[in-house]
Amino acid sequence: MRPVAGCTSRQSGPREECGVIGVFAPGKPVGRIALAGIIELNHRGQESAGIAVADGRRFALAKGAGIAEVVFTFDQRVPELEGQCLAVGHNRYSTSGALCDAQPLEYNGLAIAHNGNLTNVALLREEYPPPSVDGQRPESDSAVALQVITHSDGASTVERLMNGLRRLQGAYAMVLATPGALYGVRDPHGFRPLVLGAIDGGWVLASESAAFPRMGAEMVREVEPGELVAIDSTGPTSHQQAPLSPAPRAQCIFELVYLSRPDSVTFGRAVEPFRRRTGEVLARKAPVDADLVMAVPRSGIASAIGYAASETARLRGITYEEGLLTNAYSGLTRGFRTFIQPRDRDVAAVLKYSVVEPVVRDKRIIVVDDSVVRGSFRHVAAKLRAQGAHSIHLRVACPPLQSGCFYGVDFGAGELLAHQIPEIAARARHLGVDSLVHLTWRELVEAAIDAPLPDWDHHDASVFEAHGFCGACFCKRYPTDVSGAIPREKPDGSARGEPTARTMYWEVP
Ligand code: SF4
């Protein structure tokens, strides 16, 4: 293994926080199957890609900086071992740590691919500092988790893993492997997704079901929150973590809004229909006369189509049009080693989109975006105006993002536009739009569960937990104690001003 070096590729939206893959299929090209999986999960992380394979006795591992196809076309060969039986794959977008933290990580016969962030990592790191690799000290919480687990005792591997996992707090969906067995585990709250699939002669694990078709796999089921699935030559067996206190489900609702691919089934919910429903709600709740509705591609497309399909839009003759394009071959779109530094996010937002001038000129436009994070949409609005748009009405398929995420998504409170400019009319002016409408917390949950809530049901922040979701970045009510999380820094190096949380459902002002 050589240390990866050289690129960060942060862009204007929220960045995903890693994709994980596991393959157990003796006699099959497990490394190649894992590669197919991480290629399909590249939207979850483009900073590095890696694959470890094992043959029952040892691991072979390769990883590098950039998207999976590039790493395993130009820099690395997919690792192979005679008699190989399993593989672990990983795409990384770092929310903590350095590039030497590229995964999978392997230590003392245990390999790990991790998605999420631990909230007690500061404490754990003091007790279990990760050893240096090629002169670099890994900084990520995944490296700490690996140390905690490998230093845990148990009569069996499952017991050892369970004892280690019990010490971790926060968000984790992990694929772990010894040289002869594969393990998939979700934290007891189930923040991050993990699904189990079947292939000819074996079993696979993935962050999202969208990875399965290319891997030649079929979805079997979700790994449940708090469940550990152990897979060896006898097949999968299920084990339940025994948390010290009951852990309510807190599945990240932002996975449905933005992170997951539209062709995935995440938390048991098909993502594309959910996003269409958000567009229908936006059309119904704030009708506006316009000539067309369009999306900020790509994650706003399903919501814009849902908007256009609504009765409100049909009655007004509002049709879906493609007024903004992204170049599928541009590195800005593909995360292809573009060396976009954080300070260049605004530049990236300008370059990434092309306006189709004949579509927008002299038109009253509704633009649907999945979310407004840092406010780079103002550059898109300026481009639309420059190409002759008459008016721009921005509709956002989630509530305003107000607070940082401690569970693995890369934004902190201080950089969020709604945190900086709380008043919605002022935000609309800042973005350069004629009107700005978001979904409410309740409307988002209704779209997620595909059912209207009764009038008596929760009208406040508790609506998320009542239906098994985390919505803390919207409502500032954290499902766990986050006081042990390491505060991250803004791209410019100044503190992000993360909230402190101290109460039962850890609310912040
Ligand atoms: Fe997801 Fe937001 Fe909760 Fe983070 S804070 S896990 S992004 S819902």
Residues whose N, C-alpha, C, O or C-beta is under 5 A from the ligand:
A	BS01	SF4	C252 I253 F254 G404 C405 F406 Y407 V409 C470 G471 A472 C473
